[in-house]
Amino acid sequence: MTERVLGVDACKAGWVGIALTGDHVEAYQARTIGDLVADAWSDGPLDVVAIDIPIGLPDKGQRAADLAARGAVGTILASSVFMTPVRTALEFPRHADASKHNVELTGKGMSIQAYGILPKVREVDLWRSSAPCRVVEVHPEVSFAELAGASLTIRKSTWAGAALRRRLLADEGIVIPDSLGVAGERAAVDDVLDAAVAAWTARRVHQGKARSFPEEFEIFSDGVECAIWR
């Protein structure tokens, strides 16, 4: 049976997903991660879901996965790797309070960008235990660096950066069509590209070809194996 995997990225409308069945590309968009995976599953069972969101939240200190990922993407794109906040930071409704708490447990503050993704982190954290298949964490720039054989030096928000990433995917047989239906109307270009490379990594995970940062998983009090796959 042909493998079927799903790569997922957050977008302003919720979540966008790219499913790969062999080299066939399908796009999905939904408000919640549960609805997105359910929609994709309705078209066929999934072997792996790869999501660009932290999975496995630290109790204190910084995750080895984030530190390794920041090194892998190179100096220019290092800021794209947010340090994952501690689990208890999810409880704070204000950025200033959450950042102060994070300093107390890690020695580092929390950027406004990292704080902004906490609702998505919480959503995936609550959903993951009921997921219908294996779920892994990815970081798109780490995956693109693995795909290219070197860290990229052009940001994905530029025309040149988007064209480069689309070409890298096409060279792997992942040709993103011009029309993606609702997903193409609601998700930004970089969100679609990130979901597509997440799907590339999901396929590698299913095939046993993927590697992880770190090689030996960290496990915090939540009991989740923490690693960024590439």
Phi, psi and omega in degrees: 000136181293134180294152179221124183229164181225130172255139188228139174223150176286149175215172184299329181273003181132265182218148174235141181229146172240120178259139176243124170240098194065235176259005179281131184251130174231143181246145180224152175215135179207163182286323182242157179295323178298316179293321181299310181294322178297319178297315180294320181296328181297339177265000179148142180302148180254142177272320181214141170244126178247126187236136175274075177200144180300133176232119187096097188258134184288155175271329176199162179072185182254150180285138176299328180298316181293318180296318179291321180296320179298322177291327184287331185274351177089167187299318186296322185255008183302326182292347179285346178262105179280140173287126184294127178295159176292156184303317184291347176293339179297342185277349187263128183277351181239141182302315184300318181290319179295320180293319178298317179297320180296322177299319182298328185256345182233343186083001182232144175283182181239126179292158178295329178293317178296320178297324182295336181267000182302321176300323178290321177300314180297318181299312180292322180300319180285327183279327193306320184294340179256007181299145184279357182205184180294137179237129180231158177266140175227164167232120187306317183291329174294317179295318179295323177297319177295318180295319183278342184084006178192155178295144180279156183239006179240128183291146184291342181284350178266160178300314181296320180294319178294318180297319179298313182294322178295322178292319178300319178294317181298324179296339177263011179086006180260089182263112182278119182292159180294325180256121178240017180065219182299322180301320180290338180273332187257338183255144178288162181303313183292331177294318179295315179298319179295319178295324181292317179287332173297321177295322176301316179292320178303319178296320178294322177298313181296326181276357180076019181261344186285155174241162184233154168251120347282173180294321174259119186301146167272146175227122181260193184294342178283351176077008183268137176289118185258119178197150172257121183267150181213000000 
